[in-house]
Amino acid sequence: MFLHRPILQTEVNVRNPDPTFAEKLLEQYGGGTGELTAALTYWTQSFHTEDAGIRDMLQDIGTEEFTHLEVIALLIEQHTRKANQEAQDRAFRSTLFALRGPGPHLVDSKGTFWDARYVNEGGHVVRDLRANVAAEAGALATYEALLALTDDEGSQKALRFLATREVAHTKMFMEALNSVNKLSDPLFGDLQPDNSVNVYFNLSSGPGADLRGPWNSEPAFQYVADPLQHEQQEHAGRPGSNEMEIIGNERPGAAREPAPRRSTP
């Protein structure tokens, strides 16, 4: 059961309305990183887990995202309806509101319709929680960009609250992953990885490209400085190894000798 009460988590009070900025706000209403996408994603994911606590968390956060959608809707409405006639006339001629009228619409800032393919759910709770961490990062980046595009104090206050909640949700998802011992363990499901799971291939090589860090160093990883030589050694004696060696010994960019022509009788 869903109930709606006109009580907002944060105040929405636009003092300097700008329909052009309202068009950018549509990104968080009908865009891929927007609040509708988040709400439907987390709600759908909640039915992928038998863990009652994680299910409850996903439904709580998903429902909260609907409240954030309302905040964005009110921001868009106030930025369009509160603008003086001159600002409306000027902005509406060059924005999506010229055709659709003031207020929110299920499109992003470029007018692309919201798409159910934005909903990122995969049927496994660990996979979903990791996707959610990335999704919240995308939303946070969008809010930071929006904050830099307005000097309206009322808009900044509301957007700062929404951005902060993205950080809070990220922490919740990370704690949920930690509760099932999957915060730092990349494996889940039934996969039995082969012996390449701890191998780092230095495939981007050259001046300034052979850099080292914890992502390619022992004890976590075996660093393969020359992947071509490594593969030749790995495939030595196997069927097809001669062909690999011939290809591997060619210099990059070297022209191959043309095949000899057949003599005509």
PAFIKE-252089 format. One record per residue (C-alpha): residue in three letters; chain; x, y, z. Coordinates in steps of 0.05 Angstrom, whole numbers. Each point is the difference from the previous one (the first is absolute). Layout:
! residues N
  residu  chaine       u       v       w
     ala       A       X       Y       Z
...
END
This chain:
! residues 265
  residu  chaine       u       v       w
     met       A       0       0       0
     phe       A      26      69     -19
     leu       A     -24      63      36
     his       A      17      70     -21
     arg       A       4      58      48
     pro       A      21      70     -23
     ile       A      57       2      49
     leu       A      69      10     -31
     gln       A      67     -23      27
     thr       A      29      67     -18
     glu       A     -28      69     -15
     val       A     -10      20     -72
     asn       A      -1      75      -7
     val       A      27      27     -66
     arg       A      16      75       6
     asn       A      30      13     -68
     pro       A     -39     -43     -50
     asp       A      35     -19     -64
     pro       A     -36     -43     -52
     thr       A      67     -15     -34
     phe       A      26     -31      64
     ala       A     -66     -38       8
     glu       A      15     -34     -66
     lys       A      65     -26      29
     leu       A     -37     -24      62
     leu       A     -40     -47     -45
     glu       A      62     -44      -1
     gln       A     -17     -20      72
     tyr       A     -73     -10     -16
     gly       A      -2     -40     -64
     gly       A      73     -15     -12
     gly       A      42     -63       8
     thr       A      30      22      67
     gly       A     -65      31      24
     glu       A     -44     -12      60
     leu       A     -53     -39     -37
     thr       A      52     -48     -26
     ala       A      28     -10      70
     ala       A     -68     -10      32
     leu       A     -22     -54     -49
     thr       A      69     -33       0
     tyr       A       4      -9      76
     trp       A     -73     -20       6
     thr       A       8     -54     -53
     gln       A      66     -24      29
     ser       A     -33      -9      68
     phe       A     -36     -62     -26
     his       A      66     -33     -20
     thr       A      23     -15      71
     glu       A     -24     -45      54
     asp       A      37      40      52
     ala       A     -56      36      36
     gly       A      44      56      25
     ile       A      30      17     -68
     arg       A     -69      -4     -32
     asp       A     -27      49      50
     met       A      59      47     -12
     leu       A      -9      -1     -75
     gln       A     -74      15       7
     asp       A      13      56      50
     ile       A      52      32     -47
     gly       A     -43     -11     -61
     thr       A     -59      34      33
     glu       A      45      57      22
     glu       A      21       9     -73
     phe       A     -73      13     -17
     thr       A       1      57      51
     his       A      62      27     -34
     leu       A     -37      -3     -67
     glu       A     -52      45      32
     val       A      54      50      20
     ile       A      27       2     -71
     ala       A     -71       8     -27
     leu       A     -13      60      45
     leu       A      67      31     -18
     ile       A     -17      -5     -74
     glu       A     -70      26      12
     gln       A      24      61      39
     his       A      56      16     -49
     thr       A     -51       1     -57
     arg       A     -64      28      31
     lys       A      33      52      45
     ala       A      41      31     -55
     asn       A     -23      69     -23
     gln       A     -32       5     -68
     glu       A      62      27     -34
     ala       A      43     -57      27
     gln       A     -53     -51     -19
     asp       A      -8      26     -70
     arg       A      76       1     -11
     ala       A      13     -68      31
     phe       A     -60     -36     -27
     arg       A      19      17     -71
     ser       A      66     -38       9
     thr       A     -18     -56      48
     leu       A     -42     -63       1
     phe       A     -54      38      38
     ala       A     -18      37     -65
     leu       A     -36     -63     -23
     arg       A     -18     -34      66
     gly       A     -18      57      45
     pro       A      26      14      71
     gly       A      13     -52      53
     pro       A      34     -68      -3
     his       A      -3     -49     -57
     leu       A      25     -72      -8
     val       A      59      21     -43
     asp       A      73      16      14
     ser       A      33      67     -12
     lys       A       6     -15     -75
     gly       A     -72     -21      -8
     thr       A      12     -75      -3
     phe       A     -58     -39      30
     trp       A      12     -40      63
     asp       A      15     -73     -16
     ala       A     -13     -62      42
     arg       A      69     -24     -23
     tyr       A      29      50      50
     val       A     -23     -47      56
     asn       A      61     -40      19
     glu       A     -19     -65      33
     gly       A      30     -69     -11
     gly       A     -32     -50      47
     his       A      58      -8      49
     val       A       3      43      62
     val       A      77       8       0
     arg       A       0      20     -73
     asp       A     -57      49      13
     leu       A      32      32      61
     arg       A      65      12     -38
     ala       A     -38      30     -58
     asn       A     -35      46      50
     val       A      66      27      26
     ala       A      19      20     -71
     ala       A     -69      29     -13
     glu       A       3      44      62
     ala       A      68      25     -23
     gly       A     -30      19     -68
     ala       A     -57      37      34
     leu       A      48      36      46
     ala       A      41      23     -59
     thr       A     -63      27     -34
     tyr       A     -21      38      63
     glu       A      69      30       7
     ala       A      -4      24     -72
     leu       A     -69      30      13
     leu       A      24      35      62
     ala       A      53      35     -41
     leu       A     -51      25     -50
     thr       A     -45      40      46
     asp       A       9      57      49
     asp       A     -70      -6      28
     glu       A       7     -13      75
     gly       A     -66     -39       5
     ser       A      20     -46     -57
     gln       A      70     -10      29
     lys       A     -28     -19      68
     ala       A     -47     -52     -29
     leu       A      52     -29     -48
     arg       A      52      -3      55
     phe       A     -48     -41      42
     leu       A     -14     -48     -58
     ala       A      74      -7     -15
     thr       A      14     -15      73
     arg       A     -53     -55       0
     glu       A      36     -33     -59
     val       A      62      -5      45
     ala       A     -43     -28      57
     his       A     -30     -53     -46
     thr       A      69     -20     -25
     lys       A      22     -12      72
     met       A     -63     -42      12
     phe       A      13     -43     -62
     met       A      72     -10      20
     glu       A     -19     -21      70
     ala       A     -51     -49     -29
     leu       A      56     -30     -43
     asn       A      44      -4      61
     ser       A     -55     -36      38
     val       A       3     -57     -50
     asn       A      77       3      -4
     lys       A       0      26     -71
     leu       A      26      71       9
     ser       A      70     -18     -22
     asp       A     -10     -69     -29
     pro       A     -16       6     -75
     leu       A     -26     -72      -6
     phe       A     -72     -21       8
     gly       A     -43     -55     -29
     asp       A      29     -67     -19
     leu       A      60      20     -41
     gln       A      64     -39      12
     pro       A      53      47     -29
     asp       A      60     -27     -37
     asn       A      73      18      16
     ser       A      -4      67     -37
     val       A     -42      31      56
     asn       A      62      32      33
     val       A      38      17     -64
     tyr       A      10      72     -25
     phe       A      18       8     -73
     asn       A      40      62     -19
     leu       A     -37      11     -66
     ser       A       9      75      -3
     ser       A      75       7      -6
     gly       A      46      57     -16
     pro       A      29      64      30
     gly       A     -42      20      60
     ala       A     -46     -60      -7
     asp       A      35     -55      40
     leu       A     -21      27      68
     arg       A      -7     -42      62
     gly       A     -48       2      58
     pro       A     -38     -46      47
     trp       A     -45     -19     -59
     asn       A      58     -36     -35
     ser       A      49     -17      55
     glu       A      14     -60      45
     pro       A     -26     -30      42
     ala       A     -68      14     -32
     phe       A      22      -9     -72
     gln       A      53     -33     -43
     tyr       A      25      55     -47
     val       A      12     -22     -72
     ala       A      45      53     -30
     asp       A       1     -32     -70
     pro       A     -68     -32     -14
     leu       A      21     -23     -69
     gln       A      59     -39      26
     his       A     -43     -27      56
     glu       A     -53     -26     -48
     gln       A      53     -32     -45
     gln       A      28     -37      59
     glu       A     -69     -20      24
     his       A     -19     -28     -68
     ala       A      66     -33     -17
     gly       A     -12     -71     -22
     arg       A     -75       8      -7
     pro       A     -36      -7     -66
     gly       A       4      66     -37
     ser       A      61      24      38
     asn       A      43       6     -63
     glu       A     -51      47     -31
     met       A      -1      43      63
     glu       A      75       4       0
     ile       A       3      23     -72
     ile       A     -52      53      12
     gly       A      32      21      65
     asn       A      69       9     -32
     glu       A     -26      50     -51
     arg       A      20      71      16
     pro       A     -58      48       9
     gly       A     -12      36     -65
     ala       A      47     -44     -39
     ala       A     -24     -17     -70
     arg       A      -9     -72     -17
     glu       A      35     -28     -61
     pro       A     -49     -11     -56
     ala       A     -17     -72     -17
     pro       A      37     -26     -62
     arg       A     -41       4     -64
     arg       A     -20     -62     -35
     ser       A      32      -7     -68
     thr       A     -49      -5     -57
     pro       A      12     -54     -53
END
